Amino acid sequence: MRNKNQDNLPLYRVSFARITGQDRQGRDELARPKEIGAVWPRKNGKQGGILQLDIIPIELTQRQGVIFLVPVDSENQGGSR
């Protein structure tokens, strides 16, 4: 059961890190992730979530980066600050 405080929290924080190059093994090297939005629960007990992006990085449209979803809880709130 969710408490009142949890109703005001997103399910996930959404971050994006652009690809800055490759290492010697050919793996992508990433820039520091930047928070770009959140995933919010749907109302009335519906399954899934609603993605809200505050920023849409141009690198996202060019497949030159990675999206991270970080779960939010009432203690941590999912922030990386």
C-alpha positions as CSV (number, residue, x, y, z in Angstrom):
1,M,0.0,0.0,0.0
2,R,1.3,3.5,-0.9
3,N,1.4,6.3,1.6
4,K,0.5,9.9,0.8
5,N,4.2,11.0,0.4
6,Q,4.8,8.2,-2.2
7,D,1.9,9.5,-4.4
8,N,3.9,12.7,-5.1
9,L,7.0,10.8,-6.2
10,P,7.8,9.5,-9.7
11,L,8.5,5.8,-10.2
12,Y,11.8,6.5,-11.9
13,R,14.2,9.4,-12.6
14,V,15.2,9.5,-16.2
15,S,18.8,10.4,-17.1
16,F,20.7,10.6,-20.4
17,A,24.4,10.2,-21.1
18,R,25.8,10.9,-24.5
19,I,28.5,8.7,-26.1
20,T,31.8,10.5,-26.1
21,G,34.0,7.9,-27.8
22,Q,35.2,4.3,-27.5
23,D,37.8,2.7,-25.3
24,R,40.5,0.3,-26.6
25,Q,38.1,-2.7,-26.4
26,G,35.5,-0.9,-28.6
27,R,33.1,-0.2,-25.8
28,D,31.2,3.1,-25.7
29,E,32.5,5.8,-23.3
30,L,29.8,7.9,-21.8
31,A,29.6,11.4,-20.5
32,R,28.2,12.1,-17.0
33,P,24.4,11.4,-17.0
34,K,22.1,14.4,-16.9
35,E,18.6,14.1,-15.5
36,I,16.1,14.8,-18.3
37,G,12.7,13.7,-16.9
38,A,10.8,11.2,-14.8
39,V,8.3,8.3,-15.1
40,W,5.1,8.9,-13.1
41,P,2.6,6.3,-12.0
42,R,-0.8,6.2,-13.8
43,K,-3.8,7.0,-11.8
44,N,-6.6,4.8,-10.6
45,G,-4.4,1.7,-10.2
46,K,-3.7,1.4,-14.0
47,Q,-0.5,-0.5,-14.8
48,G,2.6,1.1,-16.3
49,G,3.8,4.7,-16.1
50,I,3.9,8.0,-18.0
51,L,7.2,9.2,-19.3
52,Q,7.7,13.0,-18.9
53,L,10.8,14.5,-20.6
54,D,11.8,18.0,-19.6
55,I,14.7,17.9,-22.1
56,I,15.1,15.9,-25.3
57,P,18.8,15.7,-26.1
58,I,19.6,15.9,-29.8
59,E,21.9,12.9,-29.4
60,L,18.9,10.8,-28.3
61,T,17.3,11.2,-31.8
62,Q,20.6,10.2,-33.4
63,R,21.1,7.1,-31.2
64,Q,24.3,8.6,-29.7
65,G,23.6,8.1,-26.1
66,V,22.0,6.0,-23.4
67,I,18.9,6.4,-21.2
68,F,19.1,5.3,-17.5
69,L,16.0,4.7,-15.3
70,V,16.8,5.1,-11.6
71,P,14.0,3.8,-9.2
72,V,12.7,6.3,-6.7
73,D,11.9,5.4,-3.1
74,S,10.6,7.6,-0.3
75,E,14.0,7.8,1.4
76,N,16.4,8.2,-1.6
77,Q,14.0,9.8,-4.1
78,G,16.2,8.4,-6.8
79,G,18.3,11.6,-7.1
80,S,22.0,11.5,-7.8
81,R,22.7,14.9,-6.2
